[in-house]
Amino acid sequence: MQDFKIAGGEMNRLTEELKTVQENMESSYERIASLVQRVGGEGKWCGEQQKKFLAYLELMEQYHKCFTNSNNENPLQQAINGLQELEEHVEAFYTDFAEYKKVEGLR
């Protein structure tokens, strides 16, 4: 079994990439919410096709909202917070985490 060590540079890169994904999801959510308003409110389009398309857009809107800061259970933000917390306690992870010590003992 190979040694498992957390690389600080990789954690920083992953945190930055998660932040970029978070920003993109925020932007995407804003755009889709705007589109839902336009399709549902302009009245230029009506009928069964408009209802189906609007239902699809509303589902997309709900999905994107899950990954925005307006959602208290945002998994992207939780991942960012977890990585930042781990970075602050990385040394304790190696010295105090019993499960890690068990894995190291398997070598």
C-alpha positions in Angstrom: 0.0 0.0 0.0 1.3 3.4 -0.9 1.8 6.2 1.6 -1.2 8.5 1.8 -0.3 12.1 2.4 -2.4 15.2 1.6 -0.5 17.6 -0.7 -1.2 21.2 0.3 -0.8 22.4 -3.3 -3.3 19.9 -4.5 -5.8 20.9 -1.8 -5.4 24.5 -2.7 -5.9 23.7 -6.4 -9.0 21.6 -5.6 -10.4 24.4 -3.3 -9.9 27.0 -6.1 -11.5 24.7 -8.7 -14.5 24.1 -6.4 -14.9 27.9 -5.9 -14.9 28.3 -9.7 -17.6 25.6 -10.1 -19.5 27.4 -7.3 -19.3 30.8 -9.1 -20.3 29.1 -12.4 -23.3 27.5 -10.7 -24.4 30.8 -9.2 -24.2 32.5 -12.6 -26.0 29.6 -14.3 -28.7 29.7 -11.7 -29.3 33.5 -12.2 -29.5 33.0 -15.9 -32.0 30.1 -15.7 -34.1 31.9 -13.2 -34.3 34.9 -15.5 -35.2 32.6 -18.4 -38.0 31.0 -16.3 -39.4 34.4 -15.6 -39.3 35.4 -19.3 -40.8 32.2 -20.6 -43.5 32.2 -18.0 -44.3 35.8 -17.9 -44.1 37.3 -21.4 -47.2 35.7 -22.7 -45.7 35.5 -26.2 -45.7 31.8 -26.1 -48.5 29.7 -24.7 -50.0 26.2 -24.9 -48.9 22.7 -24.1 -45.3 23.1 -25.4 -44.8 26.2 -23.3 -46.0 24.3 -20.2 -43.7 21.4 -20.9 -40.7 23.7 -21.6 -41.4 25.7 -18.5 -41.7 22.6 -16.3 -38.3 21.5 -17.7 -36.7 24.9 -17.0 -38.2 25.0 -13.4 -36.6 21.6 -12.7 -33.3 22.9 -14.0 -33.7 26.0 -11.8 -34.3 23.8 -8.7 -31.2 21.7 -9.6 -29.0 24.7 -10.0 -30.3 26.3 -6.8 -29.1 23.3 -4.9 -25.5 24.4 -5.7 -25.9 28.1 -4.8 -25.3 30.0 -1.6 -29.0 30.6 -1.3 -29.2 26.9 -0.3 -27.9 26.2 3.3 -27.1 22.6 2.3 -25.0 23.5 -0.7 -22.7 20.5 -1.3 -20.1 22.6 -3.1 -19.8 25.0 -0.2 -19.7 22.1 2.2 -16.8 20.6 0.2 -14.9 23.9 0.2 -15.5 24.3 4.0 -14.4 20.7 4.5 -11.2 21.2 2.6 -10.4 24.4 4.4 -11.1 22.8 7.8 -8.9 19.8 6.8 -6.1 22.2 5.7 -6.2 23.8 9.2 -6.0 20.4 10.9 -3.9 18.3 8.5 -1.2 17.5 11.0 -3.7 16.4 13.6 -5.2 14.2 10.9 -2.0 12.2 10.7 -1.3 12.1 14.4 -4.7 11.8 16.0 -7.0 10.1 13.5 -7.2 6.4 14.6 -8.6 5.1 11.3 -5.6 6.6 9.5 -3.2 4.9 11.9 -5.0 1.5 11.2 -4.6 2.0 7.5 -0.9 2.8 7.9 -0.6 -0.4 10.0 -1.8 -2.5 7.0 1.4 -1.8 5.1 
